[in-house]
Amino acid sequence: MNASLGYGCQYFRSVCIVSGMLVLTQLLGACASGGTAPSSDFAVEVITPSDESELRRRARIRLELSSNYFEAGQTAIALDEVKQALVADSSYADAYNLRGLIYLRLNDFVQAEDSFQRALSLRPSDPNVLHNYGWLLCQQQKYPEADKNFIRALGIPVYQSKSKTWMARGLCQSRSGQLIEAEQSLLKAYELDTSNPVVGYNLALLLFRQDDRKRAQFYIRRLNNTEFANAESLWLGIKVEHALNDSLALQQLAGQLRKRFPDSREWGAFERGAFNE
């Protein structure tokens, strides 16, 4: 996995899923290892019991169970429940979307792609499905195709989770070597959601790798001053301060890293003085 995704995936596993649905409650999509329950971002009308057929009601209950198991990390049970949801109602786009996320977590890209394509055949302009499908394509290094799906999702006016898709687009652009474009996408994601630690970390990391140390310092300091600071963010902060020759700030961060994460890989790297890792 690309190093720039490490913090993001760790964060999303610990507080959700990522991810649209993203966004496992935020990225339903930004990590290949995570996922979430169907999002309401694209809802255009309120569905009441009288609108729902008996088949759809049974499928919805199965989908809710699947989502709960998925978020709890019980992937096999989640897959079985979503399969039963589709047996009850084979036209349920949300079920195909969640099935795609489950297969994405299992690294079964063929089945994940089939699931997202089926969801889009039923609901072509669902931004959450477009986001998730775009992220799948990014994992397969199909960068132009991934970007097309991100752009489509971002172009849907009612979409309420655009920050997650800007983030996913930026991470994908970074993977493909489009660093200028990646910076602009991550800045847009940060503008929409300044409190998202995954965005803040990856933006700081990208800037640091481009030797834009002062700006990297700004973003990583903001993150490390929040409750979301972790071993990865503290270690990046240490490397930034080391590059800027700020020994006081470096020692303060090192103290936090040693105290909070003494058994971490990052603390081991600090003890070795491996600032270029």
Residue, then its C-alpha position, 0 to 999 in steps of 0.5 A: m500500500n502506498a505510504s500516503l494511505g497508511y494514516g488514512c486507512q488506520y484512521f478509518r478502521s478505528v473510527c468507522i469505515v472510511s469510508g462514502m458511505l466513505v464514507l465508511t462513515q466518511l470515506l466509504g471509500a478512501c481505504a480499500s480495507g474499509g467500508t460503510a453502510p449505505s449513505s443517505d446523500f443521494a436520497v431524493e424523497v422520503i420513503t415511508p412504509s406504504d412505499e416499500s414492498e414486502l420484498r424490499r422491506r425484507a431486503r432492507i432488513r438484511l442490508e441493515l444487518s449486513s452493514n452492522y456486521f461489516e462495520a464490526g469487521q465480521t466480513a463473512i457474515a456481512l457478505d452472507e447477509v447482503k447476498q440474502a438481501l439480493v435474493a429477496d430483491s435483486s433490484y436493490a442498488d444499495a445492496y450491490n453497493l455494499r456488496g462491492l465494498i465487502y468484496l473490496r475489503l476482501n481484495d476481490f476486485v472482479q466481484a467488487e467491480d461487478s457489484f458496483q457496475r450493477a448498482l450503477s445500472l440501477r442508479p447511474s447517478d448515485p454519487n456514493v456508488l460512483h465514489n466507491y467505484g472510482w476508488l476500486l479503479c484506483q486500486q487497480q491503477k486505472y487512474p483515468e477511469a477512476d478520475k472520471n468517476f470521481i468527477r461525475a460524483l463531484g458534479i452531482p449538486v445534491y451530493q453532501s460528502k464531496s470532501k471525501t471524494w476530493m480526498a480520494r481523488g487527491l490520493c489517487q492522483s498522488r499515486s499516479g504521479q500527478l502531484i500538482e493535481a493531487e495537492q489541489s484536490l487535497l486542498k479542496a478536501y481540506e477546505l470542505d472539511t478542515s477537521n478530517p485528520v486523513v486529509g490533513y495528514n496526507l496533505a502535509l505528507l505530500l507537501f513534505r515530499q515536495d520539500d514545501r516544508k513550511r506549509a507541511q509544518f502548518y498542516i501537520r502541526r494543526l493535526n498533532n494539536t488535536e485528539f486525532a494525532n497518532a504515531e504516524s502523524l507525530w512521526l511526520g511532524i518530527k521529520v518536518e521539524h527535523a528538516l526545519n531544524d526546530s529542535l525544541a518542537l522536535q523534542q516535544l513531539a518525540g516526547q509525545l511519541r515515546k509516551r503514547f506509542p512506545d512500541s510503535r514502528e515510528w518510535g523505533a525509527f526515531e531511536r535509530g535516527a531514521f529521518n529519511e524513512 
